Amino acid sequence: MPIHPAAPIVHGQQGYATPADVPFPIDVVDVFRRPEEAGQFADRAVAVGAKGVWFQLGVIDEAAFDRTTAAGVPMVMDTCPAIEWRKRGR
């Protein structure tokens, strides 16, 4: 689900202003933000009980990684899911 305060519908899918507004459990929060802004989104993902956090290519925040994994939430940084799927033949 898209989460963006200014995008109620994205590619035909209902968007939500914040992770806390999503009315169902969140598996993974995939963050497309600048590194200096990304940590707050990892914190929000942890706060709502997301099962994982993914920072896209070029997005690295070691402090956010430490906080997120210390909370027991798996996290990856600087990686693209589409590239990883292709590597695995999917």
N, C-alpha and C positions, 0 to 999 in steps of 0.2 A: 504494500500500500504506500502511496506517496505521502510523505509528511513534509509539508511546506506551508508556512502561514499565508502565503499569497496564492496558493494553487488548490482550490477546492476540488477540481477534477483534473487529472493528468492522464493523458492517453486513454480517456474513457473510464478511468478508475476513480472512485471517490477518494479524495485526499483528506488529510487531517492536519490541523494546525500544529499539534505536538504529539509525541508518542503517547502521552497520557490521555489523549482524546480517542485513541484507537479502541473500539469497543470489544476487542477480542485479543487473545494472547499473541505476542509478537515473537516470531522465531529468531530472526536476525535483523539488526538495523544496519543497513548498508549506507555508509556516509560518503557523500559527494560534496565535500566542503574543503576550504583551504586548511592546511595543517593548523594554523593558529586559531581556527574556529572549531575544529573537529572535536576536541576534548569534551566540550559541553554536551555534544550529542551522544558521546559514549556514556557520560554520566546520566543523561536522561534515559538512555536505553537500560542501564542497570537499574535505575529507579523504578521502571515499570515492569521489571522482570523479564526482559528480553533474554533469550537463550544464547545469543552471540552478537558480536559487533564486528563489522568488516569496514576497514578504511581502504578506499580505492588507491590506485596507483598514485604515487607522489604524496600521499597523506600519511605522515608519520608524526606521532605524538607519544613519546616514551612514557611521560607522566600519566597520560590517559590509559595507556596499555597497562601500566603498573596498577592503577586504581581499578580498572575493569577486571583484570585477572585476579587481583586480590579479593574482589567481590565474588569470585568463582564463576565469572562469565568468560568463556573463551573469546579471544579476539585475534584478528589478523590485521596487518597493516601493509600498505604499499603493494597491494595485489588486486588484480581484476578477476572477478568470478568467471567472466566469459573466457578469459585466457586459461584459467585453471580447468574449466570444464573441457576445453579443447585439448589440453595436455592429456587428459584422461580418456580421450576418445568419445566424449559425449556430445 
